């Protein structure tokens, strides 16, 4: 784990970009990636929903800004 600045916050060395979850990656694929990342110790997910603003249907990262990547899926924290 890497410590962020002078804080006690420790994050996984690889940040997972979540902008495809619930948008171009479906529910099954999204959870497979998220589950594999968590199982590997990942805890650092980029959920910015400011890019790409130009794309049609763009609703945000990580299943629309923190919601589940699938309509019938149970809620999970991103």
DSSP file (Angstrom, degrees, kcal/mol; ACC not computed):
  #  RESIDUE AA STRUCTURE BP1 BP2  ACC     N-H-->O    O-->H-N    N-H-->O    O-->H-N    TCO  KAPPA ALPHA  PHI   PSI    X-CA   Y-CA   Z-CA
    1    1 A X              0   0    0      0, 0.0     2,-0.4     0, 0.0    11,-0.2   0.000 360.0 360.0 360.0 153.5    0.0    0.0    0.0
    2    2 A X  E     -A   11   0A   0      9,-3.2     9,-3.1     2,-0.0     2,-0.3  -0.935 360.0-131.7-114.8 137.4    1.0    3.6   -0.6
    3    3 A X  E     -A   10   0A   0     -2,-0.4     2,-0.7     7,-0.2     7,-0.2  -0.695  18.9-129.6 -86.5 138.3    0.4    6.4    1.9
    4    4 A X    >   -     0   0    0      5,-2.4     3,-2.0    -2,-0.3     5,-0.3  -0.807  58.4 -61.1 -92.4 113.8   -1.2    9.6    0.5
    5    5 A X  T 3  S-     0   0    0     -2,-0.7    -2,-0.0     1,-0.2     0, 0.0  -0.159 107.5 -26.3  53.1-137.0    0.9   12.6    1.7
    6    6 A X  T 3  S+     0   0    0      2,-0.0    -1,-0.2    -3,-0.0     2,-0.1   0.051 112.9 105.6 -96.9  23.5    1.0   13.1    5.4
    7    7 A X  S <  S-     0   0    0     -3,-2.0     0, 0.0     2,-0.2     0, 0.0  -0.392  79.6-120.4 -95.7 174.9   -2.3   11.3    6.0
    8    8 A X  S    S+     0   0    0     -2,-0.1     2,-0.4    -5,-0.1    -3,-0.1   0.347  75.8 120.1 -91.7   4.0   -3.0    7.9    7.5
    9    9 A X        -     0   0    0     -5,-0.3    -5,-2.4    -6,-0.0     2,-0.5  -0.580  44.2-169.9 -76.4 121.9   -4.8    7.0    4.2
   10   10 A X  E     -A    3   0A   0     -2,-0.4     2,-0.3    -7,-0.2    -7,-0.2  -0.952   5.9-175.2-114.9 131.7   -3.2    4.0    2.5
   11   11 A X  E     -A    2   0A   0     -9,-3.1    -9,-3.2    -2,-0.5    31,-0.1  -0.886  33.2 -94.5-126.6 155.0   -4.2    3.1   -1.0
   12   12 A X        -     0   0    0     -2,-0.3    30,-0.1   -11,-0.2    29,-0.1  -0.329  39.0-118.6 -59.8 144.9   -3.4    0.3   -3.4
   13   13 A X  S    S+     0   0    0      1,-0.1     2,-0.6     2,-0.0    -1,-0.1   0.681  99.4  61.5 -65.9 -15.6   -0.6    1.2   -5.8
   14   14 A X  S    S-     0   0    0      2,-0.0     2,-0.4    31,-0.0    30,-0.3  -0.949  75.3-149.4-117.1 118.3   -2.8    0.8   -8.9
   15   15 A X        -     0   0    0     -2,-0.6     2,-0.6    28,-0.1    30,-0.2  -0.719  15.1-138.8 -84.4 129.4   -5.9    3.1   -9.2
   16   16 A X  E     -b   45   0B   0     28,-2.5    30,-2.4    -2,-0.4     2,-0.5  -0.795  11.5-134.2 -91.7 122.0   -8.7    1.5  -11.1
   17   17 A X  E     -b   46   0B   0     -2,-0.6     3,-0.3    28,-0.2    30,-0.1  -0.644  20.8-174.0 -75.1 122.1  -10.5    3.8  -13.5
   18   18 A X    >   +     0   0    0     28,-2.4    44,-3.4    -2,-0.5     3,-1.1   0.259  50.2 108.6-102.9  12.2  -14.3    3.3  -13.0
   19   19 A X  T 3  S+     0   0    0     42,-0.3    -1,-0.2     1,-0.2     5,-0.2   0.615  77.5  54.1 -70.7  -9.2  -15.7    5.4  -15.8
   20   20 A X  T >>>S+     0   0    0     -3,-0.3     5,-2.5     3,-0.1     3,-2.0   0.659  79.1 109.2 -94.8 -16.2  -16.8    2.3  -17.8
   21   21 A X  B <45S+c   25   0C   0     -3,-1.1    42,-2.2     1,-0.3    43,-0.6  -0.428  94.5   2.6 -68.6 125.5  -18.9    0.7  -15.1
   22   22 A X  T 345S+     0   0    0      3,-1.4    -1,-0.3    -2,-0.2     4,-0.1   0.562 131.9  61.2  77.5   8.4  -22.6    0.9  -15.9
   23   23 A X  T <45S-     0   0    0     -3,-2.0    -2,-0.2     2,-0.3    -3,-0.1   0.565 123.3  -3.3-127.2 -74.1  -21.9    2.6  -19.2
   24   24 A X  T  <5S+     0   0    0     -4,-1.0     2,-0.5    -5,-0.2    -3,-0.2   0.643 125.9  65.1-100.3 -17.8  -19.8    0.6  -21.6
   25   25 A X  B   <S-c   21   0C   0     -5,-2.5    -3,-1.4     1,-0.0    -2,-0.3  -0.910  83.4-134.4-103.7 130.8  -19.2   -2.4  -19.3
   26   26 A X     >  -     0   0    0     -2,-0.5     4,-2.9    -5,-0.1     5,-0.2  -0.082  31.0 -89.5 -75.2 179.5  -22.3   -4.3  -18.4
   27   27 A X  H  > S+     0   0    0      1,-0.2     4,-2.5     2,-0.2     5,-0.3   0.920 124.2  46.8 -57.7 -50.4  -23.3   -5.5  -14.9
   28   28 A X  H  > S+     0   0    0      1,-0.2     4,-2.0     2,-0.2    -1,-0.2   0.930 116.5  43.7 -61.5 -47.1  -21.6   -8.9  -15.1
   29   29 A X  H  > S+     0   0    0      2,-0.2     4,-2.3     1,-0.2    -1,-0.2   0.898 112.8  52.9 -65.8 -40.7  -18.3   -7.5  -16.5
   30   30 A X  H  X S+     0   0    0     -4,-2.9     4,-2.7     1,-0.2     5,-0.2   0.943 112.0  43.8 -61.1 -49.4  -18.3   -4.5  -14.0
   31   31 A X  H  X S+     0   0    0     -4,-2.5     4,-2.9    -5,-0.2     5,-0.3   0.856 110.6  56.1 -67.1 -33.4  -18.7   -6.7  -11.0
   32   32 A X  H  X S+     0   0    0     -4,-2.0     4,-2.2    -5,-0.3    -1,-0.2   0.934 112.3  42.0 -62.3 -44.6  -16.1   -9.2  -12.3
   33   33 A X  H  X S+     0   0    0     -4,-2.3     4,-2.4     2,-0.2    -2,-0.2   0.942 117.0  47.0 -67.2 -47.6  -13.5   -6.4  -12.6
   34   34 A X  H  X S+     0   0    0     -4,-2.7     4,-2.5    -5,-0.2    -2,-0.2   0.906 113.7  48.2 -61.7 -42.6  -14.5   -4.8   -9.3
   35   35 A X  H  X S+     0   0    0     -4,-2.9     4,-2.6     2,-0.2    -1,-0.2   0.914 112.4  48.1 -65.6 -42.7  -14.5   -8.1   -7.4
   36   36 A X  H  X S+     0   0    0     -4,-2.2     4,-1.5    -5,-0.3    -2,-0.2   0.901 112.4  49.8 -64.1 -40.5  -11.1   -9.1   -8.9
   37   37 A X  H  <>S+     0   0    0     -4,-2.4     5,-2.8     2,-0.2     4,-0.2   0.929 112.9  45.9 -63.4 -46.2   -9.6   -5.8   -8.0
   38   38 A X  H ><5S+     0   0    0     -4,-2.5     3,-1.6     1,-0.2    -2,-0.2   0.900 110.0  54.0 -64.6 -41.0  -10.9   -6.0   -4.4
   39   39 A X  H 3<5S+     0   0    0     -4,-2.6    -1,-0.2     1,-0.3    -2,-0.2   0.805 105.6  54.4 -63.4 -29.0   -9.7   -9.6   -4.1
   40   40 A X  T 3<5S-     0   0    0     -4,-1.5    -1,-0.3    -3,-0.2    -2,-0.2   0.471 130.0 -97.1 -82.1  -2.3   -6.2   -8.4   -5.1
   41   41 A X  T < 5 +     0   0    0     -3,-1.6    -3,-0.2     1,-0.3    -2,-0.1   0.458  69.4 158.7 101.8   2.5   -6.3   -5.8   -2.3
   42   42 A X      < +     0   0    0     -5,-2.8    -1,-0.3    -6,-0.2   -27,-0.1  -0.323  12.2 153.6 -65.0 138.6   -7.5   -2.8   -4.4
   43   43 A X        +     0   0    0    -29,-0.2     2,-0.5     1,-0.1    -1,-0.1   0.124  48.3  89.2-147.5  21.1   -9.1    0.1   -2.6
   44   44 A X        +     0   0    0    -30,-0.3   -28,-2.5   -33,-0.1     2,-0.5  -0.880  47.9 167.9-132.1  96.7   -8.4    3.0   -4.9
   45   45 A X  E     -b   16   0B   0     -2,-0.5     2,-0.7   -30,-0.2   -28,-0.2  -0.949  31.9-136.3-120.0 126.6  -11.0    3.7   -7.6
   46   46 A X  E     +b   17   0B   0    -30,-2.4   -28,-2.4    -2,-0.5    16,-0.2  -0.711  28.1 171.1 -79.2 112.5  -11.3    6.8   -9.7
   47   47 A X        +     0   0    0     -2,-0.7    14,-0.6   -30,-0.1    -1,-0.1   0.124  20.0 144.9-111.1  19.3  -15.0    7.6   -9.8
   48   48 A X        -     0   0    0      1,-0.1     3,-0.2    12,-0.1    14,-0.1  -0.330  30.6-168.1 -58.0 135.4  -14.7   11.0  -11.5
   49   49 A X        +     0   0    0     11,-0.1    -1,-0.1     1,-0.1     3,-0.1   0.022  62.6  95.3-114.6  27.4  -17.6   11.6  -13.8
   50   50 A X    >   +     0   0    0      1,-0.1     3,-0.7    10,-0.0     2,-0.4   0.482  66.6  96.6 -96.1  -2.7  -16.3   14.7  -15.6
   51   51 A X  T 3  S+     0   0    0      1,-0.3    -1,-0.1    -3,-0.2     9,-0.0  -0.999  83.5  14.0-140.0 141.9  -14.8   12.8  -18.6
   52   52 A X  T >   +     0   0    0     -2,-0.4     3,-1.3     6,-0.1    -1,-0.3   0.365  68.2 163.3 -86.5 116.0  -15.9   12.3  -21.3
   53   53 A X  T <  S+     0   0    0     -3,-0.7     5,-0.2     1,-0.2    -2,-0.1   0.755  73.1  63.9 -63.1 -25.1  -18.7   14.9  -20.9
   54   54 A X  T 3  S+     0   0    0      2,-0.1    -1,-0.2     0, 0.0     2,-0.2   0.646  77.5 104.8 -77.1 -14.8  -19.1   14.9  -24.7
   55   55 A X  S X  S-     0   0    0     -3,-1.3     3,-1.7     1,-0.1     2,-0.1  -0.488  77.9-113.9 -77.4 132.8  -20.3   11.2  -24.9
   56   56 A X  T 3  S+     0   0    0      1,-0.3     3,-0.1    -2,-0.2    -1,-0.1  -0.384 100.2  15.3 -61.4 134.8  -23.9   10.6  -25.5
   57   57 A X  T 3  S+     0   0    0      1,-0.3     2,-0.3    -2,-0.1    -1,-0.3   0.518  83.4 160.5  80.2   5.7  -25.6    8.9  -22.6
   58   58 A X    <   +     0   0    0     -3,-1.7    -1,-0.3    -5,-0.2     3,-0.1  -0.449   6.6 163.7 -65.4 121.9  -22.7    9.7  -20.2
   59   59 A X        -     0   0    0      1,-0.4    -1,-0.2    -2,-0.3     2,-0.1   0.325  50.8 -83.2-124.9   6.1  -24.0    9.4  -16.7
   60   60 A X     >  -     0   0    0      4,-0.2     4,-0.9   -41,-0.1    -1,-0.4  -0.397  51.4 -59.0 115.3 168.2  -20.9    9.2  -14.5
   61   61 A X  H  >>S+     0   0    0    -14,-0.6     4,-2.1     1,-0.2     5,-0.9  -0.349 101.5  23.7 -86.7 163.3  -18.3    6.7  -13.3
   62   62 A X  H  >5S-     0   0    0    -44,-3.4     4,-1.0     1,-0.2    -1,-0.2   0.907 140.4 -35.8  51.8  54.6  -18.7    3.6  -11.2
   63   63 A X  H  >5S-     0   0    0    -42,-2.2     4,-0.7   -45,-0.4    -1,-0.2   0.946 127.7 -35.4  67.8  49.8  -22.2    2.9  -12.1
   64   64 A X  H ><5S-     0   0    0     -4,-0.9     3,-0.6   -43,-0.6    -4,-0.2   0.996 124.6 -36.8  64.4  68.1  -23.5    6.5  -12.2
   65   65 A X  H 3<5S-     0   0    0     -4,-2.1    -3,-0.2     1,-0.2    -2,-0.1   0.889 128.9 -27.9  57.1  51.9  -21.4    8.1   -9.5
   66   66 A X  H 3<<S+     0   0    0     -4,-1.0    12,-0.2    -5,-0.9    -1,-0.2   0.348 104.5 119.0 101.5  -6.5  -21.3    5.4   -6.9
   67   67 A X  S << S-     0   0    0     -4,-0.7    -1,-0.3    -3,-0.6    -2,-0.1  -0.384  77.3 -72.3 -84.6 171.1  -24.5    3.4   -7.5
   68   68 A X        -     0   0    0      5,-0.2    -1,-0.2     1,-0.1     7,-0.1  -0.307  36.9-128.8 -62.0 142.7  -24.5   -0.2   -8.5
   69   69 A X  S    S+     0   0    0    -42,-0.1     2,-0.3    -3,-0.1   -47,-0.2   0.464  91.6  51.1 -74.7   1.5  -23.4   -1.0  -12.1
   70   70 A X  S >  S-     0   0    0      4,-0.1     3,-0.8   -43,-0.1    -2,-0.1  -0.997  79.1-130.4-139.3 145.5  -26.5   -3.0  -12.7
   71   71 A X  T 3  S+     0   0    0     -2,-0.3    -1,-0.1     1,-0.2    -3,-0.1   0.813 109.7  36.1 -64.4 -31.5  -30.2   -2.2  -12.2
   72   72 A X  T 3  S+     0   0    0      2,-0.1    -1,-0.2     0, 0.0     2,-0.1   0.407  94.6 110.4-101.1   1.6  -31.0   -5.5  -10.4
   73   73 A X  S <  S-     0   0    0     -3,-0.8    -5,-0.2     1,-0.1     3,-0.1  -0.459  75.2-107.1 -79.8 147.5  -27.7   -5.7   -8.5
   74   74 A X        -     0   0    0     -2,-0.1    -4,-0.1     1,-0.1    -1,-0.1  -0.402  49.2 -88.2 -67.2 150.9  -27.5   -5.2   -4.8
   75   75 A X        +     0   0    0     -7,-0.1     2,-0.3    -2,-0.1    -1,-0.1  -0.318  50.7 179.5 -60.9 139.7  -25.9   -1.9   -3.7
   76   76 A X        -     0   0    0    -10,-0.2     2,-0.3    -3,-0.1    -3,-0.0  -0.988  30.6-114.4-137.8 146.6  -22.1   -1.9   -3.3
   77   77 A X              0   0    0     -2,-0.3   -10,-0.1     1,-0.1   -11,-0.0  -0.661 360.0 360.0 -79.3 137.1  -19.7    0.8   -2.4
   78   78 A X              0   0    0     -2,-0.3    -1,-0.1   -12,-0.2   -33,-0.1   0.445 360.0 360.0 -79.3 360.0  -17.3    1.7   -5.2
